[in-house]
Amino acid sequence: MYPALESRADILKLLGAITESRKQILDHCRRLTEVQLNDWVYPGTWSVLQNLSHLARIEALMLASIQKRPHALPREEWPAEPPAELTAIATALDEAHAGALAFLKANPEAVLKEKCQYGRQGEQTVGGVFFHLIEHEFHHRAFILHKLAKL
């Protein structure tokens, strides 16, 4: 089980930092060519574009799992990967992130203690899934920023 975040203000602050970081990353990406965006930098790893696409899909998946609580989200309802082009991925990132922010703002802080099922991890709390969303973003962001510096 992921550690449960139980402060809506803390989560919103971290999601705000993610918003700013994504804006900078996407601005940098808009100055790159398609070849650069799809460059693995290190063979066998994901490109910057693949990492961003993954972040968009997983944030949408986490939010869909939270909204389905207390039941598990059936696999056939999992969100699809966005099309593999920067504009579509940027839109998917914005939409998933806006959904997460709207959910937090529309619900009382007590929602963070509610049980929900998330993927293979099984039973979590809503706050635990948000913890994972933030941790997941930081993990991929580090690799994205490193790759952007190499490109």
N, C-alpha and C positions, 0 to 999 in steps of 0.2 A: 504494500500500500504506500502511495506517495505521502509525504508529509502534507498535512492539511493547512492551507492558508485560510485564515479566518477573518482577516481584515480586508474589507472591500476597498478601503482607502489605499492600503498597501498594494493590492493587486492593480488598482487603477493607476497608481503611480508607476508601477513596473510596466504596465501595458502602454502608458504614455511614453516611457523611454523606448519601448519597442517601436512605437509609431515613429518617433524621431529617427531612430537608427535605420528603419526601413526606408524612410524618405531619403536619407543620405545614400544608402546602398543603391536604391533605384535611380537616383540622380547620376551616380557613378556608372551604373549599368547602361543608361541611355547614351553614354558617350562611347560605348564599346560596340564593336561590330558583332554580327551574328556568330562569326567564327570564334571570337574571343568569348562570348557568352556561353558557347557550347564547348569550350576547351576544358578538358579535364584538369589541366595543369599537372596533375600527378596521375599517371595511367591507372585505370581501375577505380578512380574515385568519381564522384558526381561533379558535374560542371556547376558553375554559379547558377545558371538557369534551372538545372535540375534541383538544386538545393532550394531555390526560391519557390519552385512549383510544389515541392514536398511540404514546405512550411505552410503554404496556402491550403493545401489539401488537409493536412493534419490539424490545423487550427479549426477548419470547418468540421472535421470529424469529431474533434473534442467537443465543440459546441453542440453538434447534433447529438452526441452521446449524453451530454448534460441535459439537453431538452427532452430526451427520451426517458429520463430518470423516472422511476427507479429501475426500469427495465433496460436490457441491453439493446443497443442499436443493431438491428439485423444487417448482415453483410450487404445485402442488396440495397440498403439505404445509405451505405457509405458514399460520401461525395467522390466524384471522379476527379482525376488530375486535370488541372486546367490545360488548355492547349499550350504547346511548347513554344510560346513566343512571348516576349517581354511584356507587351501591352496587356495581353490576356492574363498573364501571371500577376502583374501589378494590380489589375482589377480584382482578381480572386483574392489576393492578399488584403486589399482594402475592404472587400465585402466580408471576409471571414473575421477580420479584426473589428470592423464596425459591429458585427453581430455579437462578438464577445463583449465589447464595451457596452452595447445596448442591454445585453442580458444582465450584466452587473449593475447597471444603473436602474434597471426596471424592477429589480428584486431586492427584498430586504437582505441585510447582511447574513441573517440566519440561513439563507439558502446555501451558503458555503459549507454548512455542516450536514446537508442532506446527502443521502446515499445515491450513488449512480454507478452504472457499469461502464467501464471504458476498456475496449479492445481486449487483448489477451491479459491485461493486468487485472481484470475482474472488478470486484467491488472496490470502489473508491468513495471519497466524498467529492462534492462539487469543488471545494477548495483544493482538494488533492489533485483533481484534474487541471485546475488552473495553475497549480504549482508545476505540474508536468508541462503544461503549455509554455510557461515562462522558461523553465529549465531547457526544454527542447529548442526554443528559439535561441537562447544563449549559446547552446552547443553548435547549432548550425551557423549562427552569425559569426562565430569565431573562424570557422572554416571559410565562409564566404569572404570575410574581410581579408583573410590571409591570401586567398586566391585572387581577389581584386588587386591586392598589392603586387602580386606576381605578374598580372596581366598588364 
